[in-house]
Amino acid sequence: MPRILTDAQVQQYQDQGYVDAVPVLTPEEVRHCRADLERYEASVGHPLDFPEKSKSYLLFDWADRIVHHPKVLDAVEDLIGPDILVYHSTMWIKEPHSPAYVLWHQDGTYFFLDPPLHVTAWVALSDATVQAGCVHVIPGSHKLGQLPHYDAPAKHNMIRRGQGVHGFDEQTGVPLPAMAGTVTLHHTNLVHSSRGNDASHRRMGFGISYIPTSVRPIGRGTPSALLVRGVDAFNHFVPEQRLAHAESPAAYAAHREANARFRALQDQGFVAA
């Protein structure tokens, strides 16, 4: 029996590749996480950006709390089982009335994992409405397997390489709105995108890449991952250590190393070992 999802939601994930928004954080938890994030932004004088927006759970308390949140993990466990790693995370922020967008793409393009069982948990820290540029998905596209992508970097493209997949440019897809405190879930091969934020508030979503411990990296080099539930009997990844002291020198050092390992795969692309 599922922990938090319904049988129908689990079936929808299998058939359509995604689950609509599920409540996971209380309003107070959302406020605390957002206040902690925006405190940091005020201290550095600019919105959260690279490299801190990647693998933020190794640096910040708010991100550490979210990736370990029992309700988030319950939802993920319902889809991939009880032994769970965090492989990566990215904070996606679109400022009010921002043209920032993401092309149609598949998350698996960036992760070099086998088998493709990674699930993205997108936790909303503000209301991600259609007007605010929520994620749009192509239902069932996860069954197409990994598709070829092209590079189209541009000023307002939120993915640095600007990767996109051909054949979906004119499609609108199905919107996946997520109110603050909810999580949406989608398969690593689901084709999805997002448009600009036409709303008057920040659109803030924390995308967490969860994988079962049985998944292995492919290509040269060994990336790192953080065990957040269950046991890792496979040891396919360099183990990350849970954040002890936020924004400390030790945290920054661990964050730099983990991101360097991840970037090494990004820079080379997949080359069989």
C-alpha positions as CSV (number, residue, x, y, z in Angstrom):
1,M,0.0,0.0,0.0
2,P,1.4,3.4,-0.9
3,R,2.6,5.7,2.0
4,I,1.2,9.0,0.8
5,L,0.1,8.6,-2.9
6,T,-3.0,6.9,-3.9
7,D,-3.0,3.8,-6.1
8,A,-4.4,6.0,-8.9
9,Q,-1.5,8.4,-8.6
10,V,1.1,5.6,-8.7
11,Q,-0.7,4.3,-11.8
12,Q,-0.7,7.7,-13.4
13,Y,3.0,8.0,-12.8
14,Q,3.5,4.6,-14.6
15,D,1.2,5.5,-17.4
16,Q,1.7,9.2,-17.9
17,G,5.0,9.8,-16.3
18,Y,4.0,12.3,-13.7
19,V,2.0,13.0,-10.5
20,D,0.0,16.2,-9.9
21,A,0.7,18.4,-6.9
22,V,0.6,16.6,-3.5
23,P,0.7,18.6,-0.2
24,V,3.9,17.9,1.7
25,L,5.0,21.1,3.6
26,T,3.0,23.1,6.1
27,P,2.6,26.9,5.5
28,E,5.0,27.4,8.4
29,E,7.6,25.1,6.9
30,V,7.3,27.0,3.6
31,R,7.8,30.3,5.4
32,H,10.8,29.1,7.3
33,C,12.5,27.6,4.2
34,R,11.8,30.7,2.1
35,A,13.0,33.1,4.8
36,D,16.2,31.2,5.2
37,L,16.8,31.2,1.5
38,E,16.0,34.9,1.1
39,R,18.2,35.8,4.1
40,Y,21.1,34.3,2.3
41,E,20.2,36.2,-0.9
42,A,20.1,39.4,1.1
43,S,23.5,38.6,2.6
44,V,25.2,38.2,-0.9
45,G,23.1,40.9,-2.6
46,H,21.7,38.9,-5.4
47,P,19.2,36.0,-6.1
48,L,20.4,32.5,-5.6
49,D,22.5,31.5,-8.6
50,F,25.2,29.0,-9.7
51,P,26.9,27.2,-8.1
52,E,24.9,27.6,-4.9
53,K,21.6,26.8,-6.6
54,S,22.9,23.3,-7.5
55,K,23.1,20.7,-4.7
56,S,21.9,23.3,-2.3
57,Y,21.2,20.6,0.3
58,L,25.0,20.4,1.0
59,L,25.1,24.2,1.9
60,F,21.8,25.4,3.4
61,D,19.5,24.3,6.2
62,W,16.3,25.0,4.2
63,A,17.4,22.6,1.4
64,D,18.7,19.9,3.8
65,R,15.3,19.9,5.5
66,I,13.4,19.6,2.3
67,V,15.4,16.7,0.8
68,H,15.0,14.8,4.1
69,H,11.3,15.8,4.7
70,P,9.3,12.6,5.6
71,K,6.4,13.4,3.4
72,V,8.5,14.2,0.3
73,L,10.4,10.9,0.9
74,D,7.1,9.0,1.4
75,A,5.9,10.2,-2.0
76,V,9.2,9.3,-3.7
77,E,9.3,5.9,-1.9
78,D,5.8,5.1,-3.3
79,L,7.4,5.4,-6.8
80,I,11.0,4.0,-6.5
81,G,11.1,2.0,-3.3
82,P,12.6,2.5,0.2
83,D,16.3,2.8,-0.5
84,I,16.7,6.4,-1.8
85,L,19.6,8.6,-2.8
86,V,19.6,12.3,-3.7
87,Y,21.7,12.6,-6.8
88,H,21.3,16.3,-7.5
89,S,19.1,19.3,-6.9
90,T,18.5,22.6,-8.5
91,M,16.6,25.7,-7.2
92,W,14.5,27.2,-10.0
93,I,13.6,30.9,-9.3
94,K,11.7,33.1,-11.8
95,E,11.5,36.7,-10.7
96,P,8.2,38.6,-11.2
97,H,7.4,39.4,-14.8
98,S,10.5,37.5,-15.9
99,P,10.8,36.0,-19.4
100,A,13.0,33.1,-18.1
101,Y,12.0,29.8,-19.6
102,V,13.1,26.2,-20.1
103,L,12.9,24.4,-23.5
104,W,11.2,21.0,-23.9
105,H,13.7,18.5,-22.5
106,Q,14.2,15.3,-20.5
107,D,16.0,15.4,-17.1
108,G,17.8,12.2,-18.0
109,T,19.8,14.1,-20.6
110,Y,22.0,15.6,-17.8
111,F,22.3,12.7,-15.4
112,F,24.0,9.7,-17.1
113,L,22.3,7.1,-15.0
114,D,21.2,3.5,-15.7
115,P,18.5,2.3,-15.4
116,P,16.4,5.5,-15.9
117,L,14.5,5.3,-12.6
118,H,15.3,8.8,-11.4
119,V,12.3,10.8,-10.2
120,T,12.2,14.6,-10.0
121,A,10.4,15.9,-7.0
122,W,9.6,19.6,-7.6
123,V,8.8,21.2,-4.3
124,A,7.0,24.6,-4.6
125,L,8.1,27.4,-2.2
126,S,5.7,29.8,-3.8
127,D,2.6,29.4,-6.0
128,A,3.7,28.1,-9.4
129,T,0.5,28.8,-11.3
130,V,0.2,28.8,-15.1
131,Q,0.6,32.5,-15.1
132,A,3.7,32.2,-13.0
133,G,5.3,29.8,-15.5
134,C,4.7,26.4,-14.0
135,V,6.0,23.2,-15.5
136,H,4.2,21.8,-18.6
137,V,4.5,18.1,-19.5
138,I,3.9,15.8,-22.4
139,P,1.9,12.9,-20.9
140,G,3.3,9.5,-21.7
141,S,6.5,10.9,-23.3
142,H,8.6,9.0,-20.7
143,K,7.9,5.9,-22.7
144,L,9.8,7.3,-25.7
145,G,13.1,6.6,-24.0
146,Q,16.1,9.0,-24.1
147,L,15.7,11.4,-27.0
148,P,18.4,13.3,-28.9
149,H,18.9,16.9,-27.6
150,Y,20.3,20.0,-29.2
151,D,22.1,22.9,-27.6
152,A,20.3,26.3,-27.7
153,P,21.8,28.6,-25.1
154,A,20.1,31.9,-24.8
155,K,20.0,34.9,-22.4
156,H,16.7,33.8,-20.7
157,N,17.1,30.1,-21.0
158,M,17.4,28.8,-17.4
159,I,19.5,25.7,-18.4
160,R,23.0,26.9,-19.2
161,R,23.6,24.6,-22.2
162,G,20.0,25.4,-23.3
163,Q,19.4,21.9,-24.3
164,G,16.1,21.0,-26.0
165,V,14.5,18.1,-27.8
166,H,13.2,18.4,-31.4
167,G,9.6,17.8,-32.3
168,F,7.8,19.5,-29.4
169,D,8.3,23.2,-30.1
170,E,4.6,23.9,-31.1
171,Q,3.1,21.7,-28.3
172,T,1.6,23.3,-25.2
173,G,1.5,20.2,-23.1
174,V,-0.4,19.8,-19.9
175,P,0.3,22.4,-17.2
176,L,1.4,21.1,-13.8
177,P,0.6,23.9,-11.4
178,A,1.9,23.6,-7.8
179,M,0.8,25.7,-4.9
180,A,3.3,26.6,-2.2
181,G,4.0,23.5,0.0
182,T,3.1,20.9,-2.6
183,V,5.3,18.6,-4.6
184,T,4.9,17.4,-8.2
185,L,6.7,14.3,-9.4
186,H,7.9,13.3,-12.9
187,H,9.9,10.6,-14.5
188,T,13.4,11.3,-15.7
189,N,12.4,10.7,-19.4
190,L,9.2,12.8,-19.3
191,V,9.4,15.7,-21.8
192,H,8.7,18.9,-20.0
193,S,9.3,22.7,-20.2
194,S,8.3,26.0,-18.6
195,R,7.5,29.5,-19.8
196,G,8.1,33.0,-18.4
197,N,6.6,34.3,-15.1
198,D,3.9,36.8,-15.9
199,A,2.8,37.0,-12.3
200,S,3.8,39.6,-9.8
201,H,5.4,37.2,-7.3
202,R,8.6,35.1,-7.4
203,R,8.1,31.6,-8.8
204,M,10.2,29.4,-6.6
205,G,10.6,25.6,-7.0
206,F,13.2,23.2,-5.6
207,G,13.8,20.3,-8.1
208,I,15.3,17.3,-6.3
209,S,16.6,14.3,-8.2
210,Y,15.9,11.1,-6.3
211,I,17.1,7.7,-7.4
212,P,16.9,4.1,-6.0
213,T,20.3,3.0,-4.6
214,S,20.4,0.3,-7.3
215,V,20.9,2.9,-10.1
216,R,24.5,3.3,-11.3
217,P,26.3,6.2,-13.0
218,I,27.5,5.6,-16.6
219,G,30.5,7.2,-18.2
220,R,33.9,8.1,-16.9
221,G,34.3,9.3,-13.3
222,T,32.2,8.6,-10.2
223,P,29.7,11.3,-9.1
224,S,28.5,11.6,-5.5
225,A,25.1,11.2,-3.9
226,L,23.4,11.4,-0.5
227,L,21.6,8.6,1.2
228,V,18.4,10.0,2.6
229,R,16.3,6.8,3.3
230,G,17.0,3.1,3.7
231,V,20.3,1.5,3.0
232,D,22.8,1.5,0.1
233,A,23.9,-2.0,-0.6
234,F,25.4,-1.1,-4.0
235,N,27.8,1.8,-3.3
236,H,27.7,3.0,-6.9
237,F,28.4,6.6,-5.9
238,V,30.9,8.5,-3.7
239,P,28.9,9.0,-0.5
240,E,28.0,12.6,0.5
241,Q,27.7,13.4,4.2
242,R,24.6,15.1,5.5
243,L,25.0,18.9,6.2
244,A,26.3,19.5,9.8
245,H,26.8,23.2,9.9
246,A,25.1,25.4,7.2
247,E,27.2,27.7,5.1
248,S,30.4,26.7,7.0
249,P,33.8,26.3,5.4
250,A,33.4,22.5,5.6
251,A,30.0,22.8,3.9
252,Y,31.4,24.9,1.1
253,A,34.2,22.4,0.6
254,A,31.9,19.5,0.4
255,H,29.6,21.4,-2.0
256,R,32.5,22.3,-4.3
257,E,33.7,18.7,-4.5
258,A,30.2,17.3,-5.2
259,N,29.5,19.8,-7.9
260,A,32.9,19.2,-9.5
261,R,32.1,15.5,-9.7
262,F,28.7,16.3,-11.3
263,R,30.1,18.8,-13.7
264,A,32.8,16.4,-14.9
265,L,30.1,14.2,-16.4
266,Q,28.3,17.3,-17.8
267,D,31.5,18.5,-19.5
268,Q,32.4,15.2,-21.2
269,G,29.0,13.9,-21.9
270,F,28.6,10.1,-21.9
271,V,31.7,8.2,-22.9
272,A,31.5,4.5,-22.1
273,A,34.1,3.3,-19.6
